[in-house]
Amino acid sequence: MSLQVLTYLVVGASFGLYIVIAIWSRARSTGDFYIAGKGVSPLANGMATAADWMSAASFISMAGIIAFMGYDGSVYLMGWTGGYVLLALLLAPYLRKFGKFTVPEFIAERYYSKTARIVAVICLIFISFTYVAGQMRGVGIVFSRFLEVEVTYGLLIGMAVVFIYAVLGGMKGVTYTQVAQYCVLIFAYTVPAIFIAIQVSGSAIPQLAFGAELADGSGQSLLDKLDDIVTSLGCNQYTAGTKSTIDVFCITLALMVGTAGLPHVIVRFFTVPKVKDARLSAGYALLFIAILYTTAPAVGAMARLNLINTVQTGEVGASDGNLVFADRPGWFDTWQTTGLVSFTDKNGDGRVQYYNDENPQFAQQAEAYGWKGNELAVDRDIMVLANPEIAGLPNWVIALVAAGGIAAALSTAAGLLLVISAAVSHDLVKGIFAPNISDRRELMVGRIAAAFAILVAGYLGFDPPGWVAQVVAFAFGLAAASLFPAILLGIFFKRINKEGAIAGMLSGLIFTYGYIEFFKGLFLKWAGAPWGDNTAASWLFGISPEGIGVIGMCINFVVAISVSMMTAPPPASVQKLVEEIRVPRSFS
């Protein structure tokens, strides 16, 4: 059976499963649509949370970034892993005890202000649409290669599937669909990793293969071999970091606290019956997440080794004065049709030369042997998806990876779209403009808002502002700078009032978004952005756009506390509410 037919069967079967689950568990009330009726078991919620959390950034892009950045890519691994722990310990149980539908609803009641609710909705929409742009890019990448359709058609297919199970099923349908998606994506991630680990090191455990001796008889470990290869190509050592300490710190911290401010993850803890179930489901989710996150470094390292070994076999300065290059492998030609791998034959020899263009000393040496510049460009988001083909694994494994990549992207996209839908229907329409709207009409508004959000998400997926993980990192920075301080202070600091919270959220959001837009042109590329010179020398304090959310968060905290101290304290009823949220009540 051909790879294309097999992929259609596997992906089609997974889509059919998701749609059947959505129909079976469709929302019949606003409670079902927003928080699954608070009836999800801790185990199921743990799986759904893991699927919601492990987006296309985790499945597709994180290992790709580690493959190309090496040690520097570990900031994503550390930040996202630590962030979930922070969320589980600091926020999830308290927000579940509060017992409302959405994050803006918590902020509205805690800060006794409709204005605070509107500001929270604005922050949520900025965060969610930035995040969903990365997910839709992931959908486009998977479809463009494995279903052999144009990215445009791939996105339309993905949008249609999400529309069915998000708009029809609501949070209840999405929750149980995400349970299935977690099973698909974790199986799709670990199976090829095990195959390749056996090929590379003889060990069936990828985590052990990461530091094991290679099976090629060289006596070198995987990381030592990579260090030798990448330095011979003019790159920095794979195991050596090049980022400044402050940038590493800020990116890691921005990803951590951004996690704790992500509305689509927080809302998952509103779906369980009790506070103790929120704590238990957080533990389950951490266990399920750890399976992928401990595998990712090995996947990235093995993908980089396989890429280099199959593209070229020679070294600059060979003893006979000639360079020896491998012919283009079959996987290369199939991925080249997607535009995510490109080859420019600069010296006309018909073969690929893959070196680091940015190392002047290396370039001068290479030019003596006929090198005219690097001829290969590889989008790092393809590494996990292309890895099974590069390694020559069976077609069914390649098809499984395609289904897993789609599951990862669609699971998070659905969660984000529901959060946006709830923000519009519950927080704006019911909370502000039409407080007496019936449940039936509110549910209809929620579904219309979800449909509109899907259209916007699809549009953003056509031309996202960066790699999947990079775009997602921007969303985390926006969450860290806007919602996280308001939620944290709202739980643990009674003196924070509505004036302080509103001023803090707006200042953090405006500063962080402005900085990212200045250097990256997040959404305003039509206006000529980015306007700034995107080099470390021009960054504020040497902090990259991915890590600037930490400064935005600090601005938020300072502004919120300062303004609160200069204005009237919250009413006594609000201060009592804060005390009740914090004090355990027999874990009920």
C-alpha positions as CSV (number, residue, x, y, z in Angstrom):
1,M,0.0,0.0,0.0
2,S,1.4,3.4,-0.9
3,L,2.3,6.0,1.7
4,Q,-0.4,8.4,0.4
5,V,-3.2,5.8,0.6
6,L,-2.1,4.7,4.0
7,T,-1.9,8.2,5.3
8,Y,-5.4,9.0,4.0
9,L,-6.7,5.9,5.8
10,V,-5.0,6.6,9.1
11,V,-5.8,10.3,9.2
12,G,-9.3,9.7,7.9
13,A,-9.9,7.1,10.6
14,S,-8.7,9.5,13.3
15,F,-10.9,12.3,11.9
16,G,-13.9,9.9,11.9
17,L,-13.2,9.0,15.6
18,Y,-13.1,12.7,16.6
19,I,-16.3,13.5,14.9
20,V,-18.2,10.4,16.4
21,I,-17.0,11.4,19.9
22,A,-18.1,15.0,19.3
23,I,-21.6,13.9,18.2
24,W,-21.9,11.5,21.2
25,S,-20.8,14.1,23.7
26,R,-22.3,17.2,22.1
27,A,-23.2,20.2,24.3
28,R,-26.8,20.6,25.3
29,S,-26.4,23.5,27.6
30,T,-24.1,26.4,28.3
31,G,-22.5,24.5,31.1
32,D,-21.7,21.7,28.7
33,F,-20.4,24.1,26.1
34,Y,-18.1,26.1,28.4
35,I,-17.0,23.7,31.1
36,A,-18.3,20.2,30.1
37,G,-20.9,20.3,32.9
38,K,-18.1,20.0,35.5
39,G,-18.5,16.2,35.1
40,V,-15.1,15.1,33.7
41,S,-13.1,12.5,35.7
42,P,-9.6,13.4,36.8
43,L,-8.0,10.8,34.6
44,A,-9.9,11.9,31.5
45,N,-9.2,15.6,32.3
46,G,-5.5,14.8,32.8
47,M,-5.4,13.3,29.2
48,A,-7.4,16.2,27.8
49,T,-5.2,18.7,29.5
50,A,-2.1,17.0,28.2
51,A,-3.5,17.1,24.6
52,D,-4.6,20.7,25.1
53,W,-1.1,21.6,26.4
54,M,1.0,19.6,23.9
55,S,0.2,21.6,20.8
56,A,1.8,21.6,17.5
57,A,4.6,23.5,19.2
58,S,5.4,20.5,21.4
59,F,4.8,17.8,18.9
60,I,6.1,19.3,15.7
61,S,8.3,22.3,16.5
62,M,10.1,21.8,19.9
63,A,12.2,18.8,18.8
64,G,12.9,20.7,15.5
65,I,14.2,23.7,17.4
66,I,16.4,21.4,19.6
67,A,17.6,19.7,16.5
68,F,19.0,23.0,15.0
69,M,19.7,25.0,18.2
70,G,21.0,22.2,20.3
71,Y,21.6,23.4,23.9
72,D,20.0,26.8,23.2
73,G,16.7,25.0,22.3
74,S,16.5,23.6,25.9
75,V,14.9,26.9,27.0
76,Y,11.6,25.8,25.4
77,L,11.8,22.4,27.1
78,M,12.6,23.9,30.6
79,G,10.1,26.8,30.3
80,W,7.1,24.7,29.2
81,T,7.7,21.9,31.6
82,G,8.3,24.2,34.6
83,G,5.3,26.3,33.6
84,Y,2.8,23.5,33.9
85,V,4.1,22.7,37.4
86,L,3.7,26.4,38.3
87,L,0.1,26.4,37.0
88,A,-0.8,23.2,38.8
89,L,0.5,24.4,42.2
90,L,-0.3,28.2,42.1
91,L,-3.5,28.7,40.2
92,A,-5.5,25.7,39.1
93,P,-7.0,24.5,42.5
94,Y,-7.9,28.1,43.5
95,L,-9.6,29.0,40.2
96,R,-11.5,25.7,40.3
97,K,-12.7,26.6,43.9
98,F,-13.9,29.9,42.5
99,G,-16.2,27.9,40.3
100,K,-17.0,30.1,37.3
101,F,-16.9,29.5,33.6
102,T,-14.0,31.7,32.3
103,V,-10.9,33.6,33.3
104,P,-12.4,37.0,32.5
105,E,-15.4,36.1,34.7
106,F,-13.0,35.5,37.6
107,I,-11.2,38.8,37.0
108,A,-14.6,40.6,36.7
109,E,-15.8,39.3,40.1
110,R,-12.5,39.6,41.9
111,Y,-11.9,43.1,40.6
112,Y,-15.7,44.0,40.8
113,S,-15.6,45.7,37.4
114,K,-17.0,45.2,34.0
115,T,-14.1,47.2,32.6
116,A,-11.7,44.7,34.1
117,R,-13.7,42.0,32.4
118,I,-13.4,43.7,29.0
119,V,-9.7,44.3,29.4
120,A,-9.2,40.6,30.3
121,V,-11.2,39.6,27.2
122,I,-8.9,41.8,25.0
123,C,-5.8,40.2,26.6
124,L,-7.3,36.7,26.1
125,I,-8.1,37.4,22.4
126,F,-4.5,38.7,21.7
127,I,-3.0,35.6,23.4
128,S,-5.4,33.1,21.9
129,F,-5.2,34.3,18.3
130,T,-1.4,34.5,18.5
131,Y,-1.3,31.0,19.8
132,V,-3.7,29.6,17.3
133,A,-1.7,31.0,14.4
134,G,1.0,28.6,15.3
135,Q,-1.4,25.7,15.5
136,M,-2.9,26.3,12.1
137,R,0.6,26.5,10.6
138,G,1.2,23.1,12.0
139,V,-2.0,21.8,10.4
140,G,-0.9,23.3,7.0
141,I,2.6,21.7,7.2
142,V,1.2,18.2,8.0
143,F,-1.5,18.3,5.2
144,S,0.8,19.8,2.6
145,R,3.2,16.9,2.9
146,F,1.3,13.8,3.8
147,L,-2.0,14.4,2.0
148,E,-0.2,16.0,-0.9
149,V,-2.5,19.0,-1.1
150,E,-1.8,22.7,-1.1
151,V,-1.4,24.3,2.3
152,T,-4.6,26.3,1.5
153,Y,-6.7,23.1,1.1
154,G,-5.0,21.5,4.1
155,L,-6.0,24.4,6.3
156,L,-9.6,24.3,5.0
157,I,-9.8,20.6,5.8
158,G,-8.5,21.2,9.3
159,M,-10.8,24.1,9.9
160,A,-13.8,21.9,8.8
161,V,-12.9,19.2,11.3
162,V,-12.4,21.6,14.2
163,F,-15.7,23.3,13.2
164,I,-17.6,20.1,13.6
165,Y,-16.3,19.0,17.0
166,A,-15.7,22.4,18.6
167,V,-18.9,24.2,17.5
168,L,-21.1,21.1,17.9
169,G,-19.6,19.5,20.9
170,G,-18.4,22.6,22.9
171,M,-16.1,21.9,25.8
172,K,-17.7,18.6,26.5
173,G,-17.1,17.3,23.0
174,V,-13.7,18.8,22.8
175,T,-12.7,17.3,26.2
176,Y,-13.5,13.7,25.1
177,T,-12.1,14.3,21.7
178,Q,-8.8,15.5,23.3
179,V,-8.6,12.2,25.3
180,A,-8.6,10.4,21.9
181,Q,-6.2,12.9,20.5
182,Y,-3.8,12.4,23.3
183,C,-3.6,8.7,22.7
184,V,-3.0,9.3,19.0
185,L,-0.3,11.9,19.4
186,I,1.7,10.2,22.2
187,F,1.7,6.9,20.3
188,A,2.6,8.7,17.1
189,Y,5.5,10.5,18.9
190,T,7.0,7.6,20.8
191,V,6.8,4.8,18.2
192,P,9.1,6.3,15.6
193,A,11.4,7.6,18.4
194,I,11.8,4.0,19.6
195,F,12.5,2.7,16.1
196,I,15.1,5.4,15.5
197,A,16.7,5.0,18.9
198,I,17.3,1.3,18.1
199,Q,18.8,2.2,14.8
200,V,21.1,4.8,16.3
201,S,22.2,3.3,19.5
202,G,20.7,-0.2,19.9
203,S,18.6,1.0,22.8
204,A,14.8,0.9,22.6
205,I,14.4,3.8,25.1
206,P,14.9,7.2,23.5
207,Q,15.8,8.9,26.7
208,L,18.8,6.4,27.2
209,A,19.8,6.6,23.5
210,F,20.2,10.4,23.9
211,G,23.4,9.8,25.9
212,A,24.3,6.3,24.7
213,E,27.2,5.1,22.5
214,L,26.3,4.9,18.8
215,A,25.7,1.6,17.2
216,D,28.1,2.4,14.2
217,G,31.2,1.1,16.1
218,S,32.7,4.6,16.3
219,G,32.8,4.4,20.1
220,Q,31.3,7.9,20.3
221,S,28.2,8.9,22.0
222,L,25.3,10.6,20.1
223,L,26.1,14.0,21.5
224,D,29.8,13.7,20.9
225,K,29.2,12.7,17.3
226,L,26.9,15.6,16.8
227,D,29.4,18.0,18.2
228,D,32.1,16.7,15.8
229,I,29.8,16.9,12.8
230,V,28.2,20.3,13.3
231,T,31.6,22.0,14.1
232,S,33.0,20.4,10.9
233,L,30.2,22.2,9.0
234,G,31.1,25.5,10.5
235,C,28.4,25.6,13.2
236,N,28.7,26.0,17.0
237,Q,29.0,22.9,19.1
238,Y,25.6,21.2,19.5
239,T,26.0,20.9,23.3
240,A,27.3,24.5,23.8
241,G,25.0,27.5,24.3
242,T,25.3,30.8,22.5
243,K,22.5,32.7,24.0
244,S,23.2,35.2,26.8
245,T,22.4,34.2,30.3
246,I,19.8,36.9,30.7
247,D,18.0,35.9,27.5
248,V,18.0,32.2,28.6
249,F,16.6,33.2,32.0
250,C,13.9,35.5,30.5
251,I,12.7,33.1,27.8
252,T,12.5,30.3,30.3
253,L,10.7,32.4,32.9
254,A,8.3,33.9,30.2
255,L,7.3,30.4,29.1
256,M,6.8,29.3,32.7
257,V,4.6,32.2,33.9
258,G,3.0,32.4,30.5
259,T,1.8,28.9,30.9
260,A,0.1,29.8,34.2
261,G,-1.7,32.7,32.4
262,L,-3.0,30.7,29.4
263,P,-6.8,30.7,29.5
264,H,-7.3,27.6,27.4
265,V,-5.2,25.6,29.9
266,I,-6.7,27.2,33.0
267,V,-10.3,26.5,31.8
268,R,-9.5,22.7,31.8
269,F,-9.5,22.8,35.6
270,F,-13.0,24.2,35.6
271,T,-14.4,21.0,34.1
272,V,-13.9,18.6,37.0
273,P,-16.4,18.0,39.8
274,K,-14.3,19.0,42.9
275,V,-11.2,21.0,43.9
276,K,-9.4,17.8,44.8
277,D,-10.1,16.5,41.3
278,A,-8.4,19.6,39.9
279,R,-5.3,18.7,41.8
280,L,-5.4,15.1,40.8
281,S,-6.0,15.8,37.2
282,A,-3.0,18.2,37.3
283,G,-0.9,15.3,38.5
284,Y,-2.1,13.0,35.8
285,A,-1.5,15.6,33.1
286,L,2.0,16.2,34.3
287,L,2.7,12.5,34.0
288,F,1.2,12.3,30.5
289,I,3.1,15.4,29.4
290,A,6.4,14.1,30.7
291,I,6.3,11.1,28.3
292,L,6.7,13.5,25.3
293,Y,8.9,16.1,26.9
294,T,11.5,13.6,28.1
295,T,11.6,12.1,24.6
296,A,11.9,15.4,22.7
297,P,15.6,16.0,23.2
298,A,16.5,12.6,21.9
299,V,14.2,13.0,18.9
300,G,15.8,16.4,18.1
301,A,19.3,15.0,18.3
302,M,18.6,11.9,16.3
303,A,16.8,14.0,13.6
304,R,19.8,16.3,13.2
305,L,22.2,13.4,12.9
306,N,20.1,11.6,10.3
307,L,19.5,14.8,8.3
308,I,23.3,15.5,8.0
309,N,24.2,11.8,7.3
310,T,21.6,11.5,4.5
311,V,22.3,14.9,2.8
312,Q,26.1,14.9,2.6
313,T,29.0,12.7,3.5
314,G,32.1,14.8,2.8
315,E,34.2,17.2,4.7
316,V,35.9,20.5,3.7
317,G,39.6,19.9,3.3
318,A,39.6,16.3,2.3
319,S,43.0,14.9,1.7
320,D,42.6,14.6,-2.1
321,G,41.4,18.2,-2.4
322,N,37.9,17.2,-3.4
323,L,34.6,17.3,-1.7
324,V,32.4,14.1,-1.7
325,F,28.6,14.7,-1.5
326,A,25.8,12.3,-1.4
327,D,23.1,12.3,-4.1
328,R,19.8,13.8,-3.0
329,P,17.9,11.2,-1.0
330,G,14.3,10.3,-1.8
331,W,12.8,12.0,1.3
332,F,14.4,15.2,0.2
333,D,12.6,15.3,-3.1
334,T,9.2,14.6,-1.5
335,W,9.6,17.4,1.1
336,Q,11.0,19.8,-1.5
337,T,7.6,19.9,-3.2
338,T,6.1,21.4,0.0
339,G,8.5,24.4,-0.1
340,L,9.6,23.6,3.4
341,V,12.9,22.2,2.1
342,S,14.7,24.0,-0.7
343,F,17.9,23.3,-2.7
344,T,19.8,25.9,-4.8
345,D,22.6,24.3,-6.8
346,K,25.1,27.3,-6.6
347,N,28.1,25.4,-8.0
348,G,26.2,23.4,-10.6
349,D,27.4,19.9,-9.4
350,G,23.8,18.6,-8.9
351,R,24.5,17.7,-5.3
352,V,23.7,19.2,-1.9
353,Q,26.3,21.2,0.0
354,Y,25.1,22.0,3.5
355,Y,27.3,24.3,5.6
356,N,27.0,27.3,7.8
357,D,27.0,30.5,5.7
358,E,27.5,32.8,8.7
359,N,31.0,31.6,9.6
360,P,33.5,33.7,7.6
361,Q,36.5,31.7,8.5
362,F,34.9,28.4,7.5
363,A,33.5,30.0,4.2
364,Q,37.0,31.1,3.2
365,Q,38.3,27.6,3.7
366,A,35.4,26.0,1.9
367,E,35.6,28.3,-1.1
368,A,39.1,26.8,-1.9
369,Y,37.3,23.6,-2.7
370,G,34.6,24.9,-5.0
371,W,32.0,25.9,-2.4
372,K,29.8,28.8,-3.5
373,G,27.7,29.0,-0.3
374,N,25.2,26.9,1.6
375,E,22.7,25.2,-0.9
376,L,20.2,23.7,1.5
377,A,17.4,25.4,3.5
378,V,15.4,23.3,5.9
379,D,12.3,24.5,7.8
380,R,12.9,23.3,11.4
381,D,9.2,22.6,11.8
382,I,9.5,19.6,9.5
383,M,12.1,17.7,11.5
384,V,9.7,15.5,13.6
385,L,7.5,14.8,10.7
386,A,10.3,14.1,8.2
387,N,12.4,12.1,10.7
388,P,10.7,8.7,10.0
389,E,11.2,9.2,6.2
390,I,14.9,10.2,6.7
391,A,15.4,7.1,8.9
392,G,13.7,4.9,6.3
393,L,11.0,3.7,8.7
394,P,7.9,1.7,7.4
395,N,5.1,3.7,5.7
396,W,2.7,2.9,8.6
397,V,4.9,4.7,11.0
398,I,5.1,7.7,8.7
399,A,1.3,7.8,8.4
400,L,1.0,7.5,12.2
401,V,3.2,10.6,12.6
402,A,1.0,12.5,10.2
403,A,-2.1,11.6,12.3
404,G,-0.2,12.6,15.5
405,G,0.9,16.0,14.2
406,I,-2.7,16.8,13.1
407,A,-4.1,15.6,16.5
408,A,-1.6,17.8,18.4
409,A,-2.4,20.9,16.3
410,L,-6.2,20.4,16.3
411,S,-6.5,19.6,20.0
412,T,-5.0,22.9,21.1
413,A,-6.7,24.8,18.3
414,A,-10.1,23.6,19.5
415,G,-9.3,24.6,23.1
416,L,-8.2,28.0,22.0
417,L,-11.2,28.6,19.8
418,L,-13.6,27.6,22.6
419,V,-11.9,30.1,25.0
420,I,-12.3,32.8,22.4
421,S,-16.0,31.8,21.9
422,A,-16.6,31.8,25.6
423,A,-15.0,35.3,25.9
424,V,-17.4,36.7,23.3
425,S,-20.6,34.9,24.2
426,H,-20.3,34.6,28.0
427,D,-18.0,37.5,29.0
428,L,-19.1,40.2,26.5
429,V,-22.6,39.4,25.4
430,K,-24.0,37.9,28.6
431,G,-21.6,39.7,31.0
432,I,-21.8,43.1,29.5
433,F,-24.3,43.8,26.7
434,A,-27.2,41.4,27.3
435,P,-27.2,40.0,30.9
436,N,-30.7,38.6,30.6
437,I,-30.0,36.5,27.5
438,S,-31.4,33.0,27.7
439,D,-29.1,30.0,27.9
440,R,-30.3,28.8,24.5
441,R,-29.5,32.1,22.8
442,E,-26.2,32.3,24.6
443,L,-25.3,28.9,23.4
444,M,-26.1,29.9,19.8
445,V,-24.0,33.1,20.2
446,G,-21.1,30.9,21.5
447,R,-21.3,28.6,18.4
448,I,-21.4,31.6,16.0
449,A,-18.4,33.1,17.8
450,A,-16.5,29.8,17.6
451,A,-17.3,29.6,13.8
452,F,-16.0,33.1,13.3
453,A,-12.9,32.4,15.4
454,I,-12.2,29.4,13.2
455,L,-12.2,31.6,10.1
456,V,-9.8,34.1,11.6
457,A,-7.5,31.2,12.8
458,G,-7.4,29.7,9.3
459,Y,-6.5,33.1,7.9
460,L,-3.7,33.5,10.4
461,G,-2.4,30.0,9.5
462,F,-1.8,31.0,5.9
463,D,1.0,33.4,6.7
464,P,2.1,33.0,10.4
465,P,4.9,35.3,11.7
466,G,7.5,32.5,12.5
467,W,8.1,28.9,13.4
468,V,5.4,27.1,15.3
469,A,7.2,27.2,18.6
470,Q,8.4,30.7,18.1
471,V,4.9,32.0,17.5
472,V,3.6,30.1,20.5
473,A,6.4,31.6,22.6
474,F,5.1,35.1,21.7
475,A,1.7,34.0,23.0
476,F,3.2,32.9,26.2
477,G,5.0,36.2,26.6
478,L,1.7,38.0,26.1
479,A,0.0,35.8,28.7
480,A,2.9,36.3,31.2
481,A,2.7,40.1,30.8
482,S,-1.1,40.5,31.0
483,L,-3.3,37.8,32.6
484,F,-0.8,36.0,34.9
485,P,-0.1,38.9,37.3
486,A,-3.8,39.8,37.5
487,I,-4.7,36.2,38.4
488,L,-1.9,35.7,40.8
489,L,-2.4,38.9,42.7
490,G,-6.1,38.4,42.7
491,I,-5.7,35.1,44.6
492,F,-2.8,36.0,47.0
493,F,-3.0,39.8,47.5
494,K,-6.2,41.3,48.9
495,R,-5.1,44.9,48.5
496,I,-5.1,44.8,44.7
497,N,-8.1,46.7,43.4
498,K,-9.8,47.2,40.1
499,E,-7.8,50.3,39.1
500,G,-4.5,48.5,39.7
501,A,-5.5,45.4,37.9
502,I,-6.8,47.2,34.8
503,A,-3.7,49.5,34.6
504,G,-1.4,46.5,35.1
505,M,-2.9,44.4,32.4
506,L,-3.0,47.1,29.8
507,S,0.6,48.3,30.5
508,G,2.0,44.8,30.4
509,L,0.1,43.9,27.2
510,I,0.9,47.1,25.4
511,F,4.6,47.0,26.2
512,T,5.0,43.3,25.3
513,Y,3.0,43.4,22.1
514,G,4.7,46.6,21.0
515,Y,8.2,45.1,21.5
516,I,7.3,41.9,19.7
517,E,5.7,43.8,16.9
518,F,8.7,46.2,16.6
519,F,11.1,43.3,16.1
520,K,9.0,40.6,14.6
521,G,6.0,42.2,12.9
522,L,3.7,39.8,14.5
523,F,0.5,40.7,12.6
524,L,1.3,44.1,11.0
525,K,3.6,42.8,8.2
526,W,1.4,44.6,5.7
527,A,2.5,47.9,7.3
528,G,6.2,47.1,6.7
529,A,7.0,45.5,10.1
530,P,9.3,44.5,11.6
531,W,10.7,48.0,12.0
532,G,13.6,47.1,14.4
533,D,16.9,45.5,13.6
534,N,16.3,42.0,15.0
535,T,19.7,41.4,16.4
536,A,20.8,40.8,20.0
537,A,22.7,44.1,20.0
538,S,19.4,46.1,19.5
539,W,17.3,44.2,22.0
540,L,16.4,45.8,25.3
541,F,18.9,44.5,27.9
542,G,19.8,41.8,25.4
543,I,16.4,40.1,25.8
544,S,14.8,38.6,22.7
545,P,11.2,39.1,21.7
546,E,10.5,35.5,22.9
547,G,11.6,36.5,26.5
548,I,10.4,40.1,26.7
549,G,7.2,38.9,28.4
550,V,9.2,38.8,31.7
551,I,9.8,42.6,31.5
552,G,6.1,43.1,30.6
553,M,5.2,41.0,33.6
554,C,7.4,43.1,35.9
555,I,5.8,46.3,34.5
556,N,2.4,44.8,35.2
557,F,3.2,43.9,38.8
558,V,4.8,47.3,39.5
559,V,1.9,49.3,37.9
560,A,-0.8,47.2,39.5
561,I,0.6,47.4,43.0
562,S,1.5,51.1,42.8
563,V,-1.9,52.2,41.4
564,S,-3.7,50.0,44.0
565,M,-1.7,51.6,46.9
566,M,-2.7,55.1,45.6
567,T,-6.4,54.3,45.3
568,A,-9.1,52.9,47.6
569,P,-8.8,49.3,48.7
570,P,-11.3,46.7,47.4
571,P,-14.6,46.3,49.2
572,A,-14.8,44.1,52.3
573,S,-16.8,41.5,50.4
574,V,-14.1,41.1,47.7
575,Q,-11.4,40.7,50.4
576,K,-13.5,38.0,52.0
577,L,-13.9,36.3,48.6
578,V,-10.1,36.2,48.3
579,E,-9.8,34.6,51.7
580,E,-12.3,32.0,50.9
581,I,-10.6,31.1,47.6
582,R,-7.2,30.6,49.4
583,V,-8.4,28.6,52.4
584,P,-8.8,24.8,51.8
585,R,-12.2,23.4,52.6
586,S,-11.6,19.7,53.2
587,F,-10.4,19.5,49.6
588,S,-14.0,19.6,48.6
